[in-house]
Amino acid sequence: MKIDVHGHALFAEAVGKAGKWGPEYKQDADGRWKLVVGPYEVKLPPQPDGVPFDPMEDMRKNWDPAGIVTKLDAAKVDMAAITISPLFYFYWAEPEIAIPFAQLQNDLMARDSKRYADRLFFLATLPLQDPAASVAEIKRAAAMGAKGVNLGTDDFGGKNFDDEAYWPVYEALQEHDLPIFIHPYPSPMASGKEDRYNLSWVLGYCYSESVAFAHFTLGGVLDAFPRLKIYITHGGGMTPYQLGRLEQARTTGQPGVKAQRPIYDYMQNFYFDILVHDLKARKFLYDLWGADNLVVGSNRGGWDWADGFKLLDELQLPSAEHEKIQWRNAATLFNLDLTTIPA
């Protein structure tokens, strides 16, 4: 059994459905295609000379659920999570745009997760700039079969996870037993500022993931909601390597710290994937976090994709611990019904 919990789906039906924010595909003067989300642009990989390229067809082939299932077949992966692209979180957009767009994305993911129920499960997006609308969407998504929620890391219309405006959101998640999937979004989304080398992806994501961990722990969220389960992508960012520094912040009484327990006590609430590209760093992650709270998440199709199951093999773990990371932890975390998968 192989379960991959980190991957994104794109839907042709969502293109152009967010008002002034698009999203849409355009060509530069040199003919190179780009995805445009408001003022933010992402250049697509260049195509070989003379090879025609249709971005909508590429989306259908590689990013919609039918294309994803084809890739799972080729990779011999049994089951996978789908989430929206972090480019489409729209926490910076007007609620009258962001709320219906989130609903549309969830409708599309629910439709195709039902169509491929033995292969895919979806994690719903929320319009976090509006906590009340987010609570309503949790209830609606749970009724449609969502196995969790997919959230950014910080700055949700000026609020963060430790803001008590989100207490009703956490209450709803605990009520429906839905875990949180944390994935960053590029920091210049709303401004369109230049993102040299895509550093907001390459390094900024790791920082943002660590910020999210800090907000949940230092901010007292997990003292108020101890049953929350939180999966953070990319090996938890910098968190495993700076856990002692976060504990130092707690013990020295840094301003506003609300954590009631040592930071190490909250580790049981967090799951990290093993998408860490250096084997020594990955071994440290395993040594610190343990097999019970690690999963495989490969970011299928993303710039930093790596075969998560190969990364797991390289750790050379005992078979029982290997199996936990390969699928058992994911099945437990997301309450998956594995009887739907053919033997």
C-alpha positions in Angstrom: 0.0 0.0 0.0 1.3 3.5 -0.9 -0.5 6.7 0.0 0.8 10.1 -1.1 -0.7 13.0 0.8 0.8 16.0 -1.0 -0.4 17.0 -4.4 -2.5 19.7 -6.1 -5.3 19.6 -8.6 -6.2 22.3 -11.2 -9.5 22.6 -12.9 -10.3 24.2 -16.2 -13.7 25.1 -14.8 -12.0 27.4 -12.3 -10.1 29.5 -14.8 -11.4 33.1 -15.0 -13.9 32.5 -12.1 -12.2 34.9 -9.5 -13.1 38.3 -11.0 -10.1 40.6 -11.3 -7.9 37.9 -9.8 -8.3 35.6 -12.8 -6.8 33.1 -12.7 -5.9 33.1 -16.4 -3.2 32.0 -18.8 -1.4 34.6 -21.0 1.6 34.6 -23.3 4.6 36.9 -23.1 5.9 38.8 -26.1 8.4 36.0 -26.7 5.5 33.4 -26.7 6.2 31.9 -23.3 3.1 31.0 -21.4 2.4 32.2 -17.8 -0.3 31.7 -15.2 -1.5 35.1 -14.0 -3.3 35.5 -10.7 -4.1 39.2 -10.2 -0.7 41.0 -10.3 1.3 37.8 -9.7 2.7 35.8 -12.6 4.2 32.3 -12.8 6.1 31.4 -15.9 5.4 27.9 -17.2 8.4 25.8 -18.3 9.5 26.7 -21.8 8.4 24.4 -24.6 10.7 23.0 -27.3 10.8 25.0 -30.4 8.0 24.1 -32.8 6.0 22.1 -30.3 2.5 23.6 -29.9 1.3 24.1 -26.4 -2.2 24.6 -25.1 -2.2 25.5 -21.4 -5.8 24.4 -20.9 -5.1 21.0 -22.5 -2.0 20.7 -20.4 -4.1 21.3 -17.3 -6.5 18.6 -18.2 -3.7 16.2 -19.0 -1.5 16.7 -16.0 -3.4 18.4 -13.3 -7.1 17.4 -13.3 -8.0 14.2 -11.4 -8.2 12.0 -14.5 -4.6 13.0 -15.3 -3.5 12.5 -11.7 -5.0 9.0 -11.5 -3.1 8.1 -14.7 0.1 9.3 -13.1 -0.7 7.3 -9.9 -1.1 4.2 -12.0 2.3 4.8 -13.7 4.0 5.3 -10.3 2.1 2.3 -8.7 0.7 4.6 -6.0 -2.6 3.4 -4.5 -4.2 6.5 -3.1 -3.5 10.3 -3.0 -4.8 13.5 -1.6 -5.8 16.4 -3.8 -5.7 20.0 -2.7 -6.0 23.3 -4.7 -3.0 25.2 -5.8 -1.7 27.6 -3.1 -1.8 30.2 -5.9 -5.6 30.0 -5.5 -6.1 30.5 -1.8 -7.1 34.1 -2.3 -6.8 35.1 1.4 -5.9 38.5 0.1 -9.0 38.9 -2.1 -12.3 40.4 -1.4 -14.7 38.0 0.4 -17.3 38.4 -2.3 -14.7 36.8 -4.7 -12.9 34.5 -2.3 -15.9 32.8 -0.7 -17.6 31.6 -3.9 -14.3 30.7 -5.5 -13.4 28.5 -2.5 -16.9 26.9 -2.8 -16.3 26.2 -6.5 -13.0 24.6 -5.9 -14.4 22.3 -3.2 -17.3 21.4 -5.4 -14.9 20.3 -8.2 -12.7 18.4 -5.8 -15.6 16.6 -4.2 -17.1 15.7 -7.6 -13.9 14.1 -8.8 -12.9 12.5 -5.5 -16.3 10.7 -5.6 -15.6 9.7 -9.3 -12.3 8.2 -8.2 -13.2 7.2 -4.7 -10.8 4.3 -4.6 -7.8 6.5 -5.6 -8.4 10.1 -4.5 -9.5 12.0 -1.4 -9.8 15.8 -1.1 -8.8 18.4 1.5 -11.1 21.4 1.3 -10.0 25.0 1.0 -11.4 27.7 3.3 -11.9 31.5 2.8 -9.9 32.2 6.0 -10.2 36.0 5.8 -13.8 35.3 6.9 -13.9 32.9 9.9 -17.7 32.6 9.9 -17.8 31.7 6.2 -14.9 29.2 6.9 -17.0 27.5 9.5 -19.9 27.2 7.1 -17.6 25.8 4.4 -16.2 23.2 6.9 -19.7 21.9 7.5 -20.5 21.9 3.8 -17.2 20.2 2.8 -17.5 17.6 5.5 -20.9 16.7 4.1 -19.4 16.3 0.6 -16.7 13.9 1.9 -13.7 16.1 2.7 -11.0 14.3 4.7 -9.5 17.4 6.0 -8.9 21.1 5.2 -6.0 22.6 3.3 -4.8 26.0 4.7 -2.0 28.4 4.1 0.5 29.4 6.8 -0.1 33.0 7.8 -1.6 36.4 6.9 -5.2 35.5 6.3 -6.5 39.0 5.5 -4.2 40.3 8.4 -5.0 37.5 10.8 -3.0 34.4 11.9 -3.8 31.0 13.3 -3.4 32.2 16.9 -6.1 34.8 16.5 -9.1 33.9 18.6 -11.4 34.8 15.7 -10.5 31.2 14.5 -11.6 29.5 17.7 -15.0 28.6 16.0 -13.0 27.2 13.0 -11.1 24.9 15.3 -14.2 23.9 17.2 -15.8 22.9 13.8 -12.7 20.9 12.8 -12.7 19.0 16.1 -16.4 18.4 15.8 -16.0 16.8 12.3 -12.7 15.1 13.2 -10.9 16.9 10.2 -7.2 17.4 10.3 -5.4 20.4 8.9 -3.1 20.3 5.9 -0.7 23.3 6.1 0.9 24.5 2.8 2.4 28.0 2.2 1.6 30.3 -0.6 4.0 32.8 -2.3 4.4 35.9 -0.2 4.2 38.4 -3.1 0.7 37.1 -4.3 -1.2 40.3 -3.6 1.5 42.8 -4.5 3.0 41.2 -7.6 6.5 42.2 -6.5 9.4 40.4 -8.1 10.2 37.0 -6.6 13.8 36.5 -7.5 14.7 32.9 -8.0 11.2 32.1 -6.7 12.8 32.4 -3.2 9.4 32.7 -1.6 8.9 29.1 -2.7 12.4 27.8 -2.3 13.2 29.2 1.2 10.1 31.3 2.1 7.9 28.2 2.3 10.2 26.6 4.9 10.0 29.8 7.0 6.3 30.1 6.7 5.7 26.5 7.7 7.8 27.2 10.9 5.7 30.3 11.5 2.5 28.3 11.4 3.9 25.7 13.9 4.9 28.6 16.2 1.4 30.2 16.0 -0.3 26.9 16.9 2.1 26.2 19.8 3.4 29.4 21.2 0.0 31.0 20.6 -1.9 28.5 22.8 -4.1 27.1 20.1 -3.3 23.5 21.0 -4.0 24.1 24.7 -7.5 25.3 23.8 -8.0 22.5 21.1 -5.8 19.6 22.1 -7.5 17.2 19.6 -6.4 19.1 16.5 -4.1 17.2 14.1 -1.9 19.2 11.8 0.1 18.0 8.8 2.8 20.4 7.6 4.5 20.0 4.2 8.2 19.9 3.2 9.3 18.2 6.4 7.8 20.9 8.6 10.1 23.5 7.1 12.7 24.7 9.6 10.7 23.5 12.6 12.6 20.2 13.4 15.9 21.9 13.3 14.9 24.9 15.5 12.5 23.2 18.0 14.9 23.9 20.8 14.9 27.6 19.9 11.1 27.7 20.0 11.2 26.1 23.5 13.7 28.7 24.5 11.2 31.4 23.4 8.6 29.7 25.7 10.9 29.3 28.8 12.3 32.9 28.5 8.8 34.4 28.4 9.0 36.1 25.0 6.1 38.6 24.5 2.7 37.1 24.1 3.6 33.5 24.5 0.6 31.5 25.7 1.9 27.9 25.5 1.1 26.1 28.7 3.5 23.1 28.1 7.0 22.5 26.7 7.0 22.8 22.9 8.1 19.2 22.7 4.8 18.1 24.2 2.9 19.4 21.2 4.8 17.2 18.7 2.2 14.5 18.9 -0.3 16.9 17.2 1.9 17.4 14.2 2.6 15.2 11.2 5.4 16.1 8.7 6.1 14.6 5.3 9.6 13.4 4.4 10.0 15.7 1.3 13.5 16.7 2.6 16.0 16.5 -0.2 19.1 15.9 1.8 19.4 12.4 3.2 21.2 13.5 6.4 18.5 16.0 7.1 15.8 13.4 6.4 17.5 11.0 8.8 17.5 13.8 11.5 13.8 14.4 10.8 13.1 10.7 11.4 15.3 10.5 14.5 13.6 13.5 16.0 10.0 13.1 14.9 9.7 9.3 14.9 7.9 7.0 12.5 4.4 7.5 14.1 4.1 11.1 12.9 5.7 11.1 9.4 4.0 10.5 6.1 4.9 10.5 2.4 4.1 13.7 0.5 5.7 14.1 -2.8 4.2 17.4 -4.3 3.3 15.5 -7.5 4.2 17.7 -10.5 5.6 20.5 -8.4 9.0 22.1 -9.0 10.4 20.3 -5.9 8.8 16.9 -6.7 10.7 13.9 -5.5 9.5 10.3 -5.3 8.6 10.2 -1.7 8.6 6.4 -1.6 12.1 6.4 -2.9 13.0 8.9 -0.2 11.5 6.6 2.3 13.4 3.6 1.0 16.7 5.5 1.4 16.1 5.7 5.2 16.4 1.9 5.4 13.9 1.6 8.3 12.6 -1.5 10.0 9.6 -2.9 8.1 7.0 -1.9 10.7 8.2 1.7 10.8 8.6 1.9 7.0 4.9 0.7 6.7 3.7 3.4 9.1 5.2 6.2 7.0 4.3 4.6 3.6 0.6 4.4 4.4 -0.6 3.6 7.9 -0.1 7.0 9.4 -1.9 8.7 6.4 -4.8 6.3 6.6 -5.2 7.0 10.3 -4.7 10.8 10.1 -7.3 11.3 7.3 -9.7 8.5 8.3 -9.4 6.8 5.0 -11.6 3.8 4.1 -9.1 1.4 2.5 -11.7 -1.2 1.7 -12.5 0.7 -1.5 -9.0 -0.2 -2.8 -8.9 -3.4 -4.8 -6.5 -6.1 -3.3 
